[in-house]
Each structure stands twice: as C-alpha cells, then as structure tokens.
Amino acid sequence: MSPTIVCIVEGRGEVSAVPLLIRRIAQEVGHYDLKVPSPIRCPKSKIVRQQETIHYHELERAIKFAALKLPSPEQGAVLILLDADDDCPARIGPKIVEIAHNVRSDIFIKVVIAKHEYESWFVAAIESLKGHREIREDAIGHSSPEDISDPKGYLSEQMAIGRMYSEILDQPALTDIFDFRQAEEKCDSFKKFRKDIKDIFHHLFDIREV
C-alpha cells in the first residue's frame, strides 16, 4: 500500500487545494508513490469555539475518521490545517496538538494554523501569480501578508476590475503555481507547513534530506 497523508481542512477550496500542495512538495523530492485522498472537511467553527476553546468531541470525531483512511499508523499520517482568522495560532495550535495526540497517540499527526488565512500565502507570493487567474501585472505585494485580516479581499483588489477571488475556483489553481520561497520569506505559517510536510515525509519514507 502507498504511504498516505489524510488531511483535515475547513474550507471547500482547501479540499481541492491542499492535496495539490502536498503533491507539489512531494514531487520536489521525487516522491511520487504518495496517496493523498480527498480531505475531511470540518469547519473551524465546529472545532474552535469562543475564547479559543477547542471542542474536544468534534476534533476527536474528525481524527478518528481520518485514521480510518490510513493503511496503517506506520504507513500514514494526518495533517490538520485550519485558518487562524482572528484567533492566535500560538494559543490554539498547541491545544489542538495536545488533543490530537490524546485521541490517537499511535498516529503521526501535524497541525498547522495559517495566519490569518491560507490566502495569506498567495499574497506573500503575489509576484509569482501576476498574469494568472486575472491577477493584474501591476498587483501590489504586502510586506506583512499575515497581518492582513482579509487576504481574500486583498487578492480581489489585485484582480481585474469586476473580478472577485473565488475560493473554490482560484485556490486550487493558485496553489498549483505560487512560489514557495516567496511565501516562506513572509509567512511563518507557510514555513511551518512546509517543514511539517517534510517531517511527515521523514516518517513515511525514512529519508534524511528533503
């Protein structure tokens, strides 16, 4: 059976985009024998409640469902990717990690909280996206993409007149082409995402360099 990464995500766009992103990173290092099934969608509002409290049973349900898709603990891993929105990643991330390990300590699980949203990574790499999906050639970058409270709205402003960013259509397409180095330079959450994926590869493929 192929090594498998099962993802838990919150948005409809991530359902298509995150497997693409993981496969891009895998292809960089020549790992083509990797299975990334359609992610489990679990809206963040069901997991993270008011005052940054975590709904244990909803997260438990999602993790146990993800575990059922793995060929075995040794040949699989679970990635949980959520948007921080207005919450603090440094507070909610460790809480989710602790619960995840309590639920299935036998499974390799990584948790990434994108600040503020997944689309912040696109804003960071806007130079590599000009001319694609109607993003203007004169699109303006941002020195601190993770400080933008509405990166989806920011992307819409960088598109042709009358064009609005579509999570369902644009997120997978932009995921397929945005520059990783540009995103890493300005987004700590993307740097963590890429590192965590590499850690998963170490677990699945027992490699020394990625």
N, C-alpha and C positions, 0 to 999 in steps of 0.2 A: 504494500500500500504506500501511496505517496505521502510524504510529510505534509501536514495540514495546519493551516492557520485559520481559526474561526474568529470572526470579528463581531463585536457588539457595538453598534453605532446608533446615533439618534435620528439623523435626518434621511429623507428619501434620496437626496443626492449622494450621500456617503455610501449608500447601499451599492451603487454602481462605481463610485469613485475610489473607495478605499482598496478593494481588490486590485484595481489598476495600479494604484500607488505602490502597493506591496510587490506586485509583479515587476514593476519598473526597477525597484531596488534589488529584487532577486536577480533580474537579468543583468544588472551591472556586474554581478559577481559570478555569473554563469550558472545560476541555479534555476533550471527550467522544470525540474521534477518537483513542483510545489503545487499543492492544491489549496485554493482559497475560495471556498464556497460562498454563496450569497450570504452577506452578513445578516445577523439578527438585529432587527430594528427595535430599539427600546427608547422612546422619547426621554430626554434628560429629566423632564418634569416628573416622570414616574420614579426616577432614582434619587435625584437631588431635590429635597423639599426646602421649605422656608428655613432661614438661618443656617443654611448649608448642612442640614441634617440629611443623612442617607437612609433611604427606605430599604432596610435590610432584605425583606422578603422579595421585593421586586428585583433587586440586584441578584439575589440568590437564584431566583427563577431563571433569569437570563443566563447566568453562568452555568447552571445545571443543563439548560437546553443546549448551550454551546458545547458542553462536554460530550453530549450525545453524538455530535457530528465529528468528533475526533476518532481516528482509527485506534489510538491508544494514548495514554499520557506521554509515553516516550516518543511517539511519532507526531505529536500535536502540541499546539499552543493556542492560547486565547489572547486576543488583543481587544481591550476596551478603549474606545475613542469617543470622547464627549467634548462639546464646546463648553468653555467656562462661562460664556456670556458675562454676566455681572458678578459671578462668584470668583473667589480666589483659588486658582489652581493649586497653590501650595497648601491650602486647607482641605479642599475636597478630595484631591488626588490621593493622599495618604490614607484617608478614611476608606476610600473605595478599595485601595490595595489591601488594607487590613481585612476587610470583609471578604474580598475575593479569595484570599489565602485561607481564611477560616472555612469558607464554603468548600473549596477543593484545593487542599494543600499539595495534592499529588500532581497538579497540572501547572505547567509553566504559564503564568499569566502576567501580562504587562498592561499598564494603564497610562494613557496619555490624555491630558486635558488641554485642548487647543485654546489659546488666549488670543482674542475673545472668541473667535470662530475659526473654523477650517479655512475660510476665505481669507483670513489674515495672511496665510502663506502665499496666496496668489498676489496680494497687494505687495508683499515683500519682493516677489519675483516679477513685478509688472513689466520690467524691461524685456523679459523673455516672452511676454504674452502680447506685445504690440502687434497689431495686424491679424490677430486671431480672435474669433468669436466677436468680431466687431469692436474690439478694444482699439481705441484710436492710436495712431502713431505718435501723437503728442501727449499720450497718457502720462499723468504725473505720479511719480512714486511717493513714498512716505518714509521718513526717517525712522519712525517707530510704529510699524504696522500693528503690533499687538496692543497699542494704546488706542486704536480706533474702535469705538464702541459698536459701529455698524459697518463692518467691512463689505458686506453685500451691497449696501447703499453706496459705499465708496467706489466699488467696481462699476456699478451702474453709471456713476458720474464720469467714469473713464471710457464709457462706450459711446457709440454713435448716437446722435440725437434721436430720442424716441425709443432707444433700446434699453431694456431693463435686464439686469442679471437674473438668470433662471437657475436655481439650484439644481433642478432635475436635468436640464439640458447642458448647462455650461460647466457645472462642477466636474463631471467625468471628463469632458473634453479638455478643460484646462489642466486637470490632473495629469493628463497624458503628455503635456508639453512643458509645464512650468519648470524653471531651472532650480535644481536642488540647492546648489551653492548659494545662490542669491537668497533663497528662503532661509537657509541656515544662518546666514550672516545677520539677519534682522529678527528672526523668530526663534527664541529659545525653545518654544514648544515643538517646532518642527525639528530642531536639532535633537530634542529628546525622542521624538517619534522615530527618526532615522536610527538613532542609537539603539532604541528598544527593538526595532525590527532586526538590527544586526545581532542583538543578544538572542533573539528568537532563532536566527539562523545558526548561531553557535550551538544552541540547544538541539536543533533539528538535524543539523549537518555535521556537527562537531568540527567546525572549521576554525582556523587560527587567525586568519586575516580576512576582513571584508572591506 
